[in-house]
């Protein structure tokens, strides 16, 4: 079987050069980020910068014998073979190395041939890369829910922290996500996520990675998400959209998650002056033509946008020399005339 599959195995030299999922970023000539397009986020990290407790959390959750085995778990493979032949393929049985092979090279199909390819490729990876390199590839590529690819992106999205700022409980929570990013997601399924987190902390204690006091403190810690809004407030929306459309027309939609940084020839200071001139010109034009009636009747304020210094408001009362209105945030204001 190996002789049959071996010729189709990919070149391992390309593994460390594989592209990661990153948004397209648009910059001005003077290096100001004005827009970000694409939903997926990956922030690569070096092995030396991964906290030991986070490494141990992943080992406890996914592959406690990672630094001892040769890339394959024969116990797990026996279970997979039994399930596959019996038509009830339920578990993975994959080591971290096998998951690297699957995430970088293989499709998600569940067949015996693909599993064998995964095994042979894992052995090839182990023969060519160090354990540290393999682990780094794994934690940089693994999908962890909420469009986060890799541990550093997950720390940013779920907790708005860097890796070294995470608590032990938060590390265990992130380490629990690869098995089922939706099922154990702390946003969508906090109870299941907490159960998974606590199980991993128990495994860390059992394996001697942490002390009893650390375990008890982490177990007692509630889920404290600080979800980060990744939406970049586009500074110059028309300029940014013009660049995006041009890139998509020439390079296709895949450019959106390419991680490219595109620098325009536009100076941000001059663009600011130009946009301010347009805004003032439009406001002056609008004022010269007078009031043209209400924009809408009984339409919710959330459907309207704030434009320059013009705020959508619902007039609730008209007085002799002023009127009262409600803004989008619910605040009531009195405007004199």
N, C-alpha and C positions, 0 to 999 in steps of 0.2 A: 504493500500500500504506500509506503514511504517513497519508493522509486517512482510510483505513479504520480504522487502529489508534488514531490520535491521540485521538478522543473517549473512548476507554476508559482512557487513561493517568491515573494517580492524581495528586492534588494534592501537589506537592512541599513545600508548607508544613507538611504533617503529618510529613514525614520526620524532622526533628530532634526531634519530640515522640514518636516511636515508642517504646513501652515495651521495656525490656530484661529479660532473664531474671534474676530474683532470687528468693531464697527468702522465704517468709513468716516474719516475725519477731514473737515475742510478748514484750512487756515488762510489767513491773510498773508501778504508779503512780509509783514512785520511780526509773524508768528503768533497771531491771536486766533484761538479756536472759535470759529463762528457757527459750526454745525456738526452734528454727528448723526449718521444714518446707519441703520441696521440694528437688529434687536439682540443679537448674540454678543456675549462679552467673555473674553478670555484674557487673563493677565498672567503671563508666564512667571514662574518663580524658580530660583535655583535651589538645589538640595540643601545647601549650607544655610539658607534662609528659612527653612521649614522648622518650626519649633518641635523639639523631640516629642512632646506630648501629642502633637498632631500626627506625627509619624506613627506613634504607638496606637493612637485611636484608630487609624486606618488599618494597621496590622491586626488589631483586636477585632475589627469589624469584618475585614475581608480576607486576611491571609496571615495568620499568626506565625507561620513557618516560612515566610517569604525569604528571609535571609539565609535559610538553611537548604531549601529544596532547589532543584535544578530547573525550575520553571513549570513543573507539572505536579499536580496532586493526584496520585493514583487512587486514593480513597474516593475523592470526588469524581474521578473519571469512571470508576466502577459503578457509582450510583447513576451517572449520566447514561452509560451504556445500557444498564438495566432498564431505565426509564424509556430510552429511545427505542429499544427493541420491543418493549411492551406497549409502545404507542402512547405513553403518558409522560412526555418530556416536560418536567416541571422545574428542575433545579439546574443551576449552571455548573457547579463544580469547578469553576475557573479560578486559577491563581491570579495574582496581580499581573504577572507576566502574560498570562493568557488573555487577560482583559486588555492589556496594551496591544496585543496582536489583533484582537477583535476591534478595538476602538479606532485603530489607525489604518487597518487594512481590509477588514472583512465585513460582509453584510450581516444583518441581524437574523438571517434565516436559521431555523433550527433543524439541521440535518446532521446525520452521522458524518458525512464527508466534510462539512464545514467545521465540525468539532475536531476531526482529525487534522484538518489543515491548521486549525488554531493551535493544536498540540505541537505539531512539527515546527510551526512558525515561532512558538514560544521557546522551543529548544534552540532555534537558530538565534533568537534575540539574546538568550542567556549566554550563548557562546561568543557573542560579539560585543555585548555591553555590560557594564558593571551593574550591580544591584542598585546603587545610588542613581545611576542614569535611568534605569528602568522605572524606579519609583517616581522619579521626577517627571518622566514622560506620562506616567499614569495620572498623577495628581494635576498635571497641566491640561489634560485632555478630557478627563471624566466629566460627564454631564451631571450637574447637581441641582437641577430644577431652576425655575425663574430665569431662564436664559443664561444661566451661569455655567461656564465651562472651565473647570479647574478650581482649586481651593482658594486662590487669591481673589478670583471673581466672586466666589460664594461668600467669602468673608466681607467683601465690599457690599454685595447686594443684600444679604440677610442682616448684617450687623453694622454696616458702614464703618468697618475697622480694617486695619492691616492684620496680617497673621499673628504678629507678636503681641497684638492687643487683645486677642481672643482669650476668653476664660477656658478652663478645662471643659466645662459643660458645653460651651459653644463649639469647641473642637470636636467633641463627641457627637454633637448634633450634626455637624457637617459631614463627619465620617459615616454617619448613618444613612446618608442620602443616596450613594451609588446603587445600593441594592434595589431601590424603588423610589426614584425622585419625586413621584407624585404621591404615592402611598404614605411615605414618611416625611412629607414636606411640612415644616412647622407652620407655614402660612395656611395651607389648605387642610391639613390634618394634624393639628397640634397634639391631640391625645396620642395618636399612633407615633408621632415623632418623638414625644417625650418617653414613651415606652421603649422605643428603639434606642434613644440616647442613653437611657438608664441601663439597658442591657449591655451596651458597649462599655459603659463605665464599669459595670460589674466584671466584664471580661478583662478590662485593663487591670482591675484589682486582682483578679484570679491569676493573670499572667505575670504579676509583680511589677507592672509598669508604674503604678501609683500606690500610695499609702492609704490605709483605712481612713485617716482624717481627710485626705483629699477627696476620696470617694464620697464620704458623707456630706462634705461641703458642696460638691458638684451635684449630687442627687437632690439636695435641698434647693438648688438654684432654679428659679422659675424660668420659663422661656421669655427672654427679653429681646425680642427682635427690634431692630432699628432699620427698617427697610429703607434703602436709599433710592431716591428717585433718579434714575439714570437719564431722564429726559433732559437733553441739553437745550437751554433756552436759546434758540437760534437768534443770533444778534442781528444779522442782516438777511432776513428770510428770502427776499427775492434773489439776491446774489447767490446764496447757498443753493436754492432750488435750481437756478440756472446752471450752476456747476454740476449738480447731481444729474440733471437731465442730460447734459452733454456727456458725462461719464457713462451713464447707462446706455445711451444711444451708440456709443463707440465700443464699450466693453461688456455690455449685458448686465442683467440684474445681479449676477454673482458679485459684482463690485461692491454691493451694499454691506457684505460681511467679510470683505477682503482684508481689513485692517490697514488699508493704505492711508497715508497722510498726504493729502493733496494741498499744495500751496498755490494760491492764486497770485496774480500780479497786482492785486488791489491793496493799497495802503489803508489801514483801518481808520486813520484820522481823516483822510480825504473822503472815505466812504461815509463816515459819520456826518461830515459837513454836507455831503450830497443828499443823504437821507433826511437830514433836518430841513434842508431847503425844500425838498419835495413835500414834507409834512406841513411846513408853514404855508407853502403855496396852495395845497389842497384845503387847508383850514380857511385861508383867506378867500378862496373861491367859494367855499361853502357859505361863509358869512355874507359875502356880497349878494348871494342869491336868496338870502333870508330863510326864515323858518318854513319848511315845507310840510309840516304836520307830523304827527306821531309816527315813529318807525313801525309800530305794531300795536295791536290791542290784545291784551290777555295772553301774550306769548312770554314764556318764562325767560328771566334775565340771563340764565345760564347759556341760552342759545346765542347771546350777543358777545362780541369781543370788545376789549378795551383797545382803543386806537389812539396812540399818542397820549394827549392829556384829556381825551374825551371818554367818559365812563358811562356805560349803559345804566339807566336808572328808570324806575317806575314812579311817575308823579302820583302822589296820593292826595295832595291838597294844594289849592292855589289861593294865595292871600293877595292883599292889595299891592304889596311891594316885594313879594317873595313867593317861593313855592317850596313844598316839602316833597322829598322823594326817597325811595328805598334803593340802596345800591345792591350789587350782586352778593356781597357778604352779609346782607341783612341790616346793615347800618342805615339809620335814617339821617338825612342831611337837610338843612334849610339853605336855599340858594336865593340871595337877594337880587333884585334887578333895579 
